[in-house]
Amino acid sequence: MKVCLLNDSFPPVIDGVVNVMMNYADYLMRDFSSEIIVGTPAYPGADYEKYPYKVVPYQSFDTAAITNGYRTGNPFEGKSVAKLFDFAPDIIHSHCPASATVIARLLRDETDAPIVFTYHTKYDIDIERAVKLKPIAQEGIRSMVSNIEACDDIWVVSQGAGKSLKKLGFQGDYLVMSNGVDFEKGRVPDADVEKATAGYDLPPGVPLFLYVGRMMNYKGLPLLLDALKQLADTGADFRMVFVGKGPDQESLVSKAKELGLMGRPDAPDKCFFTGPIYDRDALRAWNTRADLFLFPSTFDTNGLVVREAAACGLASVLVRGSCAAEGITDGRNGFLIDENADSCAALLSKAIRDLGHLHDVGTCAMDEIYLSWKSCVARAYDRYQYVLEAKAKGTLPRKKKLPADYLISATARGIAEQQKLRQLGQELFSDFRETATGMRENFWDSLREGTALLRENRESLRKSTEKLFENPALFPHTALENLAREWRVFMEAEWDAYDELEEVPEG
């Protein structure tokens, strides 16, 4: 099966959706021998040649200042999109409702391959954050939903994500397709843990809390800091490590200092901000070292980091009713709080009195909520097959034709025609080059043959000429003798030139 994966981010940008798409690519190739091509906005300095599949970067614009470090792709950059056309995928899987899905629609119009779309995160919050004018933000959300509705099979990563999509005005059906994690199931050896966590003040026996993710206020991190402040005021000793980066990191560090959780000259720091950690083994080590994972986000639609923690036997604290809390039973395979600092502080105060219970709940989480990418991608591949079979039978739901579809069709035809013209030009150039090469080779062949003939005949020609000059009867007059002498000098110079002539090289 030939699969085209599309997203609006790709390394060097690393986020949850990038992690998902790369695991799709790896497992589809490894377990199902699929051919993969990836389309993504181009990022300066990125190395797209190092992957085991083809990556097609298309034109992008620097919008990092308003989109938390992301670039915006131009889906109508014909030359790059045409490379995706040439791949001729069997199925198209878009992981972002912006430029990635516009390209997916162009690609479907040209190749007739169906589009699968996965709704990963609450994009409307990012749109409203980036676009301050509410009417423009609302129009952006409507366009996003329209883009999603144009796809053939809609997946969401949790029931909560589906409800979120419906709230935005989505009218279609969806299927819950959970994401997995690429962590192996099990804890990391102590030596690896010590190596990964070296340099931080983490006393043995002192409870260690962990957060991994983007440093964004809407992830519930200010609430978490307030809860930690309450816990510290009770005299409890603990450490809190934040792993990740984001636009709110500076303000969160400032808040931690204001609350006295770090930067006090008379007390050790209770909070540490490590920045992003891209080494997956190092992240496994941190999850193994921690006693409790704190994730008070109501923004995330799936919370892969919660399952990553579970892979290492680490239980999570989650907001009751959030998407990340789906499948969690309080006190059995995780812990649930209300979305406020008081509830979080109360749970943490109780939890640190019995670390053994925390570890037991973590073990249960490993057994009950861990989900591998191998099994997730196998389910996705089966669904791909279902979509293709439904299309072949004509039972795939037909999409209502919208005004934008006519623009998509016209653009796709334009890109396809441009590609045909490029290919025609390449063929003409190739033909001309072959003709010119042939003419050149014929010229050199003739020159080589002529040179060989001169070499073969020059001695007999020289002897005949010398005999002619030596016959006085042929030159009875002085004037003729002088002419013959000059002619002989000329011919001898020619013989010398022939002697110096080297073999004509090949090519």
Secondary structure, 3 states (H helix, E strand, C coil): CEEEEECCCCCCCCCHHHHHHHHHHHHHHHHHCCEEEEEEECCCCCCCCCCCCEEEEECEEECCCCCCCCEEECCCCHHHHHHHHHHCCCEEEECCCCHHHHHHHHHHHHHCCCEEEEECCCHHHHHHHHCCCHHHHHHHHHHHHHHHHCCCEEEECCHHHHHHHHHCCCCCCCEECCCCECCCCCCCCHHHHHHHHCCCCCCCCCCEEEEECCCCHHHCHHHHHHHHHHHHHCCCCCEEEEECCCCCHHHHHHHHHHCCCCCCCCCCCCEEEEECCCCHHHHHHHHHHCCEEEECCCCCCCCHHHHHHHHCCCCEEEECCCHHHCCCCECCCEEEECCCHHHHHHHHHHHCCCHHHHHHHHHHHHHHCCCEHHHHHHHHHHHHHHHHHHHHHCCCCCCCCCHHHHHHHHHHHHHHHHHHHHHHHHHHHHHHHHHHHHHHHHHHHHHHHHHHHHHHHHHHHHHHHHHHHHCHHHCCCHHHHHHHHHHHHHHHHHHHHHHHCCCCCCC
